[in-house]
Amino acid sequence: MPELPEVEALAGFLRERVVGHAIARIDVLAISALKTYDPPVTSLGGLTVTGASRHGKFLDLDVDGLHLVIHLARAGWLRWRDEIPARPARPGGKNPLAVRVHLDDGSGFDLTEAGTKKGLAVYVVRDPADVPGVASLGPDPLDDAFTPEALGAIVDGKRTQIKGLLRDQKVIAGIGNAYSDEVLHVARMSPFKIAASLTADDVATLHEAIVTTLRDAVERSRGLEAQDLKGEKKTGLRVHARTGQKCPVCGDTVREVSFADSSLQYCPTCQTGGKPLADRRMSRLLK
């Protein structure tokens, strides 16, 4: 799933290639991806893209005051085309193409989504805050207002595991499964640690880990082509999706805890005092 650093990079990529161009038309092949009807998607035709920005994991194209807001969900992606094929795309079947945006110079981009579980969402709105997911976002961790004190207020009294708290978009915007693993590894903190139990020093350490991990990932992604962002993310990860490999810090084996539809990875030596975390799902499978 694209998270804050990749979406930030995509926004920069689109600023370079789309801003200043008019939208010729938008083809919606997967009707389920379009979440709004007023204004209609056809109203963007002929209007000029004046900006590209990010709200958490949402991409936002300002089109002469209207906004094309995109959430790529778990398996969505943006594929740039210097030249859009002349032959109209056909919906249905195994075609991953959901939306195609044509620009006035013949270039454009596709929004695709792999797999059977569809979560890609596209909105045409007058204000980004009209998108429920944008309106409910927590603070952006790269904003100057996201201070250690602000993080302390967030975790205060929260009887939830810190891993889940970091992933909650209504609490902090933009961090998903991958970067929450990375942040907690940098902070040397167990993903099962209860948020309310964090001391002032813990909060300061976690804040530093959040900001540095995300900023480093943004810098690594800056200027890359959209097609290269997934590979850059994968190579830059320390523990996420590296089950069974050596921790780059201490050399211990990276372990995993599995859930119904996701998993987390961590280093026992760096994060849990050498003790493996209980993996109830795997234990049930072994039984």
C-alpha positions in Angstrom: 0.0 0.0 0.0 1.4 3.4 -0.9 2.1 5.4 2.3 3.1 9.0 3.0 6.6 8.9 1.4 5.3 7.3 -1.9 2.3 9.5 -2.1 4.4 12.6 -1.4 6.7 11.5 -4.3 3.7 10.9 -6.6 2.5 14.4 -5.8 5.9 15.8 -6.8 6.0 13.6 -9.9 2.6 15.0 -11.0 3.5 18.6 -10.3 6.3 18.3 -12.8 4.2 16.6 -15.5 0.6 17.6 -15.1 0.4 21.1 -13.7 -0.3 23.6 -16.5 -1.9 21.0 -18.7 -5.7 20.8 -19.4 -7.6 17.6 -18.8 -8.9 16.4 -22.2 -11.1 13.7 -20.6 -11.3 11.0 -18.0 -12.4 7.5 -18.7 -13.8 5.6 -15.8 -13.6 1.9 -16.4 -14.3 0.7 -12.9 -17.5 2.4 -11.8 -17.0 1.2 -8.2 -13.8 3.4 -8.0 -15.7 6.7 -8.5 -17.2 7.7 -5.2 -18.9 11.0 -6.1 -21.3 12.2 -8.7 -21.6 16.0 -8.0 -19.7 17.6 -9.6 -19.6 15.0 -12.4 -16.3 13.6 -13.5 -17.0 15.1 -17.0 -16.9 18.6 -15.5 -13.1 18.3 -15.3 -12.8 18.2 -19.1 -11.2 21.3 -20.5 -10.0 22.6 -17.1 -6.4 23.1 -16.3 -4.5 21.4 -13.5 -3.1 24.1 -11.2 -1.6 22.0 -8.4 -0.8 18.6 -7.0 -0.6 17.9 -3.3 -1.0 15.2 -0.6 -3.4 14.8 2.4 -2.1 11.8 4.4 -2.3 8.9 1.8 -4.6 10.9 -0.5 -3.4 12.5 -3.7 -5.1 15.8 -4.6 -5.1 17.4 -8.1 -6.4 21.0 -8.1 -8.2 21.4 -11.4 -9.2 25.1 -11.7 -10.7 25.0 -8.3 -12.2 21.5 -8.5 -10.3 18.7 -6.9 -9.6 15.2 -8.3 -8.8 13.3 -5.1 -7.3 9.8 -5.3 -6.8 7.1 -2.7 -4.7 4.2 -4.0 -5.7 1.8 -1.2 -3.9 -1.5 -0.8 -3.2 -2.5 -4.4 -3.8 0.6 -6.4 -1.1 2.5 -8.3 -0.6 5.4 -10.7 1.1 4.6 -14.1 2.3 7.4 -16.2 2.0 7.3 -20.0 3.9 9.7 -22.2 1.4 8.8 -24.9 -2.1 7.4 -24.1 -3.0 4.5 -26.5 -5.4 5.5 -29.3 -7.5 2.4 -28.8 -10.0 2.8 -26.0 -9.5 0.6 -23.0 -12.0 -2.1 -22.4 -13.4 -2.6 -18.9 -14.0 -5.9 -17.2 -12.2 -9.2 -17.0 -8.7 -9.2 -15.6 -8.0 -5.7 -16.7 -6.5 -3.8 -13.7 -7.2 -0.4 -15.3 -9.8 1.5 -13.3 -9.4 5.1 -14.4 -7.6 6.8 -17.3 -6.8 10.5 -17.3 -6.1 12.1 -20.8 -4.2 15.4 -20.9 -4.2 18.0 -23.7 -0.8 16.9 -25.1 -1.6 13.3 -25.5 0.0 12.2 -22.3 -1.7 11.1 -19.1 -1.9 8.5 -16.4 -3.7 5.3 -15.5 -5.0 4.4 -12.1 -4.8 0.6 -11.8 -5.7 -1.9 -9.1 -4.6 -5.5 -8.8 -6.4 -8.3 -7.1 -10.0 -9.0 -6.3 -10.4 -6.8 -3.3 -11.1 -3.4 -4.6 -10.4 -0.3 -2.5 -9.2 2.3 -5.1 -11.2 5.5 -4.6 -11.6 8.5 -6.8 -13.5 11.7 -5.8 -14.4 14.8 -7.7 -15.1 17.5 -5.1 -15.1 21.3 -4.7 -13.1 21.0 -1.5 -10.8 18.2 -0.4 -12.5 18.3 3.0 -15.6 17.0 1.2 -13.9 13.6 1.1 -14.7 11.9 4.4 -11.3 10.2 4.7 -9.6 13.6 4.2 -11.8 15.4 6.7 -11.1 12.9 9.4 -7.3 12.8 9.1 -5.1 13.3 12.1 -2.1 15.6 12.1 0.5 15.2 9.4 3.8 13.9 10.9 5.9 16.1 8.6 4.0 19.2 9.6 5.9 21.6 12.0 2.9 21.4 14.4 3.7 17.7 14.9 5.9 18.2 17.9 6.9 15.8 20.7 4.3 17.5 22.8 1.6 16.9 20.2 2.6 13.2 20.1 2.5 13.1 23.9 -1.1 14.4 23.8 -2.0 11.8 21.2 -0.8 8.8 23.2 -1.9 10.1 26.6 -4.5 7.7 28.0 -4.7 5.5 24.9 -5.0 1.9 26.0 -4.1 0.6 22.6 -1.0 -1.0 21.2 1.4 1.5 19.6 1.5 -0.3 16.3 -2.3 0.1 15.8 -2.2 3.7 17.0 0.5 4.7 14.4 -1.6 3.1 11.6 -4.8 4.9 12.6 -5.3 7.7 10.0 -7.6 9.5 12.4 -4.8 9.8 14.9 -1.7 10.4 12.6 -2.0 10.8 8.8 0.0 8.8 6.3 1.6 6.0 8.2 0.6 2.5 7.2 1.7 -1.1 8.0 5.2 -0.8 6.5 6.3 2.4 7.9 4.9 1.7 11.4 7.1 -1.4 11.5 10.1 0.8 10.4 9.4 3.5 12.9 9.1 1.1 15.8 12.3 -0.6 14.8 14.2 2.7 14.7 12.6 3.6 18.1 13.6 0.2 19.5 10.0 -0.2 20.7 7.7 -3.3 20.8 4.7 -3.0 18.5 2.6 -4.4 21.3 3.6 -1.7 23.8 0.6 0.1 25.1 0.5 3.8 24.0 -0.5 5.1 27.5 2.6 3.5 29.0 5.1 5.6 27.1 7.2 7.8 29.2 8.3 11.4 28.2 11.6 9.9 27.0 9.7 7.2 25.0 7.6 9.8 23.4 10.6 11.9 22.4 12.3 8.8 20.9 9.2 7.8 19.0 8.7 11.3 17.7 12.3 11.4 16.4 11.9 7.9 14.8 8.6 9.0 13.0 10.0 12.2 11.6 13.4 10.9 10.6 12.1 7.6 9.1 9.5 9.4 7.0 11.8 12.3 5.9 14.5 9.9 4.9 12.0 7.8 2.8 10.7 11.0 1.2 14.2 12.1 0.3 15.1 8.7 -1.2 11.9 8.9 -3.3 12.3 12.4 -4.5 12.6 12.8 -8.2 12.0 9.2 -9.0 9.7 8.1 -11.8 6.3 6.7 -10.6 7.3 3.2 -11.8 10.4 3.2 -9.6 8.8 4.1 -6.3 7.7 0.7 -5.3 11.2 -0.7 -5.8 12.8 2.1 -3.8 10.4 1.6 -0.9 11.2 -2.2 -0.8 15.0 -1.7 -0.9 14.8 1.0 1.9 12.9 -1.2 4.4 14.8 -2.5 7.4 12.4 -5.0 8.9 9.0 -4.8 7.2 8.5 -7.7 4.7 11.9 -9.1 5.7 10.8 -12.1 7.8 13.6 -14.6 8.3 16.4 -12.1 7.2 19.0 -10.6 9.4 18.3 -7.3 11.2 20.6 -4.7 9.7 21.4 -3.3 13.1 22.1 -6.3 15.3 22.0 -9.4 13.1 19.2 -11.1 14.8 16.5 -12.8 12.7 13.5 -10.6 11.8 10.3 -12.2 13.0 6.7 -11.9 12.1 3.3 -11.8 13.8 0.4 -12.7 11.5 -3.2 -11.3 11.6 -6.3 -12.1 9.5 -5.4 -9.8 6.6 -1.9 -8.4 7.4 1.3 -9.0 9.4 4.0 -7.1 11.2 7.7 -7.6 11.3 10.1 -6.8 14.1 13.5 -7.6 15.6 13.4 -9.3 19.0 16.9 -8.1 20.1 16.2 -4.4 19.1 12.6 -4.2 20.1 11.4 -6.8 22.6 14.4 -7.6 24.9 15.1 -10.8 22.9 11.6 -12.3 23.5 9.5 -13.4 20.5 6.0 -11.9 20.4 3.1 -14.3 20.6 1.7 -15.1 17.2 -1.7 -16.6 18.0 -2.7 -17.1 14.4 0.4 -19.1 13.6 0.0 -21.1 16.8 -3.5 -22.1 15.8 -2.3 -23.2 12.4 0.4 -25.4 14.0 -2.1 -27.0 16.3 
